[in-house]
């Protein structure tokens, strides 16, 4: 009879292809893990691994690896579903979100969720769009929050709110590249936000893989512009802080702009920064939840989505 624990042990070895690493990952001894694998091979009457260096899977081992993942996923979903049916007072919820977006969105959601469901164990996974999509597909998170469309396949989406990516132009950049014409350029960018007007200026950009960077690259491509990229970073707050020091132009989500930002003459302003809406359809998007279409959506997950939509 197949034992779930044995399947977990087998899958760890199949992924690591190294008994030592798999044993450390499982917090058991190498001898114990080797015995479990040997017992499984005796039970099935087939060899699962070629004892090479490193280990390799046999044809039977590759078939079992696929089935093991499916069976373990089904086990987890079954336990979650039965827990929901029994009593929705305990459970787990894993949420994937970008580092910065979490800082702005989660304070609006988590206190209300925690107050209503204090015994739901919450886990946060932070990363860029590509990393979160991978985590969702591999079942490491229940939900991800990102701009549509998601890169992952077989994902069911629930729209939350509209989002816009703004062009951020520091006053200092305008002073350097458009001396005596700063106000004229601002008005032109307000009425016709064409980045070709800023083709000689330096840019501060997020690393590739982040949705804001993807949109920026698409805008550059549409304008047939090869930007002068001064600096790339993983943190969108870093590019804004450097832009505030006059180092370059960047792109920034409207949602992240703090309430301290003032608006005058149709231009959003903050600490020497000017925020312009872009005349590109791709800079206007929808923020949404994504969940794996083929997996059971727990009551904890459904309630999180509902509360989020009420509070954002």
C-alpha positions as CSV (number, residue, x, y, z in Angstrom):
1,X,0.0,0.0,0.0
2,X,1.3,3.4,-0.9
3,X,2.3,5.5,2.1
4,X,2.2,9.3,1.8
5,X,5.3,9.6,3.9
6,X,7.2,7.3,1.6
7,X,6.0,9.3,-1.4
8,X,7.3,12.5,0.2
9,X,10.6,10.8,0.9
10,X,10.8,9.5,-2.7
11,X,9.9,12.9,-4.2
12,X,12.6,14.6,-2.2
13,X,15.3,12.2,-3.5
14,X,13.8,12.5,-7.0
15,X,14.1,16.3,-6.9
16,X,17.5,16.4,-5.3
17,X,19.0,13.3,-7.0
18,X,21.3,13.1,-3.9
19,X,20.6,11.1,-0.8
20,X,22.6,13.4,1.4
21,X,20.9,16.6,0.4
22,X,17.4,14.9,0.5
23,X,18.1,13.6,4.0
24,X,19.1,17.0,5.2
25,X,16.0,18.5,3.6
26,X,13.8,15.9,5.4
27,X,15.7,16.0,8.7
28,X,16.2,12.3,8.7
29,X,19.4,10.1,8.5
30,X,20.8,9.0,5.2
31,X,20.5,5.4,6.2
32,X,16.8,5.8,7.1
33,X,16.0,7.5,3.8
34,X,17.9,4.8,1.8
35,X,15.9,2.1,3.6
36,X,12.6,3.9,2.7
37,X,13.6,4.0,-1.0
38,X,14.7,0.3,-0.9
39,X,11.5,-0.7,0.7
40,X,9.5,1.2,-2.0
41,X,11.5,-0.6,-4.7
42,X,10.7,-3.9,-3.1
43,X,7.0,-3.1,-2.8
44,X,6.7,-2.1,-6.4
45,X,9.1,-4.7,-7.7
46,X,11.0,-2.1,-9.8
47,X,14.1,-0.1,-9.5
48,X,13.3,3.6,-9.1
49,X,16.9,5.0,-9.2
50,X,20.0,4.2,-11.1
51,X,22.8,4.2,-8.4
52,X,25.0,6.5,-10.4
53,X,26.8,9.7,-9.3
54,X,24.6,11.7,-9.3
55,X,21.6,9.6,-9.0
56,X,19.3,9.3,-12.0
57,X,15.7,8.2,-12.3
58,X,14.8,5.0,-14.1
59,X,11.7,5.0,-16.4
60,X,9.7,3.7,-13.5
61,X,11.1,6.4,-11.2
62,X,10.1,9.2,-13.7
63,X,6.6,7.8,-13.8
64,X,6.3,7.6,-10.0
65,X,7.7,11.2,-9.7
66,X,4.9,12.5,-11.8
67,X,2.2,10.5,-9.9
68,X,3.8,11.3,-6.5
69,X,3.4,15.1,-7.1
70,X,-0.2,14.6,-8.2
71,X,-1.1,12.3,-5.2
72,X,0.5,14.6,-2.7
73,X,-1.2,17.7,-4.2
74,X,-4.5,15.8,-4.1
75,X,-3.9,14.8,-0.4
76,X,-3.3,18.5,0.5
77,X,-6.4,19.7,-1.3
78,X,-8.5,16.9,0.3
79,X,-7.3,17.9,3.8
80,X,-8.0,21.5,3.1
81,X,-11.5,20.8,1.8
82,X,-12.4,18.5,4.7
83,X,-11.1,21.1,7.2
84,X,-13.3,23.7,5.6
85,X,-16.3,21.4,5.8
86,X,-15.6,20.5,9.4
87,X,-15.0,23.9,10.9
88,X,-13.7,27.1,9.3
89,X,-11.7,28.3,12.3
90,X,-8.2,27.0,11.5
91,X,-6.2,26.7,8.3
92,X,-3.4,28.1,6.3
93,X,-3.2,30.7,3.5
94,X,-0.1,31.5,1.5
95,X,-0.1,34.8,-0.4
96,X,2.4,35.9,-3.1
97,X,3.0,39.5,-3.7
98,X,5.8,41.9,-4.7
99,X,7.9,43.5,-2.0
100,X,6.6,47.0,-2.5
101,X,3.0,46.2,-3.4
102,X,2.7,44.2,-0.2
103,X,3.7,47.3,1.8
104,X,0.9,49.3,0.3
105,X,-1.9,46.6,0.0
106,X,-1.5,44.3,3.0
107,X,-2.1,46.9,5.7
108,X,-5.5,47.6,4.1
109,X,-6.4,43.8,4.1
110,X,-4.7,41.9,6.8
111,X,-6.0,43.7,9.9
112,X,-9.6,43.1,8.8
113,X,-8.9,39.5,7.8
114,X,-7.1,38.8,11.0
115,X,-9.9,40.2,13.1
116,X,-12.4,37.9,11.5
117,X,-10.3,34.8,11.2
118,X,-7.6,35.0,13.9
119,X,-6.7,31.3,13.7
120,X,-5.9,31.2,10.0
121,X,-2.1,30.9,9.7
122,X,-0.8,33.4,7.1
123,X,2.3,33.0,5.0
124,X,3.8,35.7,2.7
125,X,6.0,34.9,-0.3
126,X,7.5,38.1,-1.8
127,X,9.1,38.3,-5.2
128,X,8.8,39.6,-8.7
129,X,6.1,38.6,-11.2
130,X,8.1,35.7,-12.7
131,X,9.0,34.3,-9.3
132,X,5.4,34.5,-8.0
133,X,4.0,32.9,-11.2
134,X,6.4,30.0,-10.7
135,X,5.4,29.7,-7.0
136,X,1.8,29.6,-7.9
137,X,2.2,26.9,-10.6
138,X,4.3,24.7,-8.2
139,X,1.7,25.0,-5.4
140,X,3.9,27.0,-3.1
141,X,1.3,29.8,-2.7
142,X,-2.5,29.8,-2.8
143,X,-2.9,33.3,-4.2
144,X,-0.7,35.8,-6.0
145,X,-1.4,39.5,-6.5
146,X,-0.1,41.1,-9.7
147,X,-1.1,43.1,-12.8
148,X,-3.0,41.3,-15.5
149,X,-2.2,39.4,-17.6
150,X,-0.4,36.8,-15.5
151,X,2.5,34.9,-17.1
152,X,1.5,31.6,-15.6
153,X,-0.9,29.3,-17.4
154,X,-4.0,27.6,-16.0
155,X,-4.6,30.5,-13.6
156,X,-8.0,31.8,-12.7
157,X,-8.0,35.5,-12.0
158,X,-10.2,37.8,-9.9
159,X,-9.9,41.6,-10.7
160,X,-9.3,43.9,-7.7
161,X,-8.9,47.4,-9.0
162,X,-7.4,49.5,-11.9
163,X,-3.8,50.4,-11.8
164,X,-1.7,52.8,-13.8
165,X,2.1,53.1,-14.4
166,X,3.2,56.7,-14.3
167,X,6.2,58.4,-15.8
168,X,8.3,60.1,-13.1
169,X,10.5,63.0,-14.2
170,X,12.6,64.9,-11.6
171,X,12.9,68.7,-11.7
172,X,16.7,68.3,-11.7
173,X,16.7,66.3,-14.9
174,X,14.5,69.0,-16.5
175,X,16.9,71.7,-15.3
176,X,19.9,69.9,-16.8
177,X,18.5,68.8,-20.1
178,X,16.0,71.6,-20.8
179,X,17.5,74.7,-19.2
180,X,15.0,77.6,-19.4
181,X,12.3,75.4,-20.9
182,X,11.3,73.3,-17.8
183,X,7.7,74.5,-17.5
184,X,7.2,74.3,-21.3
185,X,8.4,70.7,-21.3
186,X,6.1,69.8,-18.3
187,X,3.1,71.2,-20.1
188,X,4.0,69.3,-23.2
189,X,4.4,66.1,-21.2
190,X,1.1,66.7,-19.6
191,X,-0.8,67.2,-22.9
192,X,1.2,64.8,-25.0
193,X,3.3,62.4,-22.8
194,X,5.7,61.2,-25.6
195,X,8.9,59.8,-24.1
196,X,10.8,60.6,-27.2
197,X,10.9,64.1,-25.8
198,X,13.1,62.6,-23.1
199,X,15.2,60.4,-25.3
200,X,18.6,61.9,-24.2
201,X,17.8,61.7,-20.4
202,X,19.0,58.9,-18.1
203,X,16.6,56.2,-16.8
204,X,16.5,54.3,-13.5
205,X,14.7,51.0,-14.0
206,X,13.6,47.9,-12.2
207,X,15.3,44.6,-13.2
208,X,13.6,42.5,-15.9
209,X,11.0,40.1,-14.6
210,X,9.1,42.8,-12.8
211,X,5.8,43.9,-14.4
212,X,6.6,47.6,-14.2
213,X,9.9,46.9,-16.2
214,X,8.0,44.8,-18.7
215,X,5.6,47.7,-19.4
216,X,8.5,50.2,-19.6
217,X,10.3,48.0,-22.1
218,X,7.2,47.8,-24.2
219,X,6.8,51.6,-24.2
220,X,10.4,52.0,-25.3
221,X,9.9,49.4,-28.0
222,X,6.7,51.2,-29.3
223,X,8.6,54.5,-29.4
224,X,11.6,52.8,-31.0
225,X,13.8,54.2,-28.3
226,X,16.9,52.7,-26.8
227,X,17.0,54.3,-23.4
228,X,20.1,55.5,-21.6
229,X,19.8,53.2,-18.6
230,X,21.9,54.6,-15.7
231,X,21.0,52.0,-13.1
232,X,18.9,48.9,-12.6
233,X,17.7,47.6,-9.3
234,X,15.3,45.0,-7.8
235,X,13.6,47.6,-5.5
236,X,11.1,50.0,-7.0
237,X,11.4,52.2,-3.9
238,X,15.1,52.6,-4.7
239,X,14.5,53.9,-8.2
240,X,12.0,56.5,-6.8
241,X,14.4,57.6,-4.1
242,X,17.2,58.0,-6.6
243,X,14.9,59.9,-9.0
244,X,14.0,62.2,-6.1
245,X,17.7,63.0,-5.9
246,X,17.7,63.9,-9.6
247,X,19.6,60.9,-10.9
248,X,17.2,59.9,-13.7
249,X,13.7,59.3,-14.9
250,X,11.7,56.2,-13.9
251,X,8.3,54.5,-13.9
252,X,6.1,54.1,-10.8
253,X,2.7,52.7,-10.1
254,X,0.0,55.3,-9.2
255,X,-1.1,53.1,-6.3
256,X,2.3,53.5,-4.6
257,X,2.2,57.3,-4.7
258,X,1.7,58.5,-1.1
259,X,-1.1,60.8,0.0
260,X,1.5,63.5,0.5
261,X,1.6,64.0,-3.3
262,X,0.0,67.2,-4.4
263,X,-1.7,67.9,-7.7
264,X,-1.3,71.1,-9.5
265,X,-2.0,72.1,-13.1
266,X,-2.9,68.4,-13.8
267,X,0.6,67.2,-12.8
268,X,1.2,65.1,-9.7
269,X,4.1,66.5,-7.7
270,X,6.2,65.2,-4.8
271,X,9.6,66.3,-3.5
272,X,10.9,67.6,-6.8
273,X,9.2,64.9,-8.8
274,X,6.6,65.2,-11.6
275,X,4.3,62.3,-12.3
276,X,2.7,62.0,-15.7
277,X,0.1,59.7,-17.1
278,X,1.3,58.0,-20.2
279,X,-0.5,57.9,-23.5
280,X,0.1,54.1,-23.8
281,X,-2.6,51.5,-23.3
282,X,-0.1,49.2,-21.7
283,X,0.5,51.6,-18.9
284,X,-3.1,51.2,-17.8
285,X,-3.9,47.8,-16.3
286,X,-5.9,45.8,-13.8
287,X,-4.5,44.5,-10.5
288,X,-5.9,41.0,-9.8
289,X,-5.7,37.9,-7.7
290,X,-4.5,34.7,-9.4
291,X,-5.1,31.2,-8.2
292,X,-4.4,27.9,-9.8
293,X,-7.4,26.8,-11.8
294,X,-6.9,23.1,-11.1
295,X,-6.6,23.3,-7.3
296,X,-9.3,23.5,-4.6
297,X,-9.9,27.1,-3.5
298,X,-10.3,27.0,0.3
299,X,-12.8,29.0,2.2
300,X,-9.9,30.9,3.8
301,X,-8.7,31.9,0.3
302,X,-12.2,32.9,-0.8
303,X,-12.7,35.1,2.3
304,X,-9.3,36.8,1.8
305,X,-10.3,37.7,-1.7
306,X,-13.7,39.0,-0.5
307,X,-12.2,41.1,2.3
308,X,-9.5,42.5,0.0
309,X,-12.0,43.6,-2.6
310,X,-13.9,45.4,0.2
311,X,-10.9,47.2,1.6
312,X,-8.8,48.2,-1.4
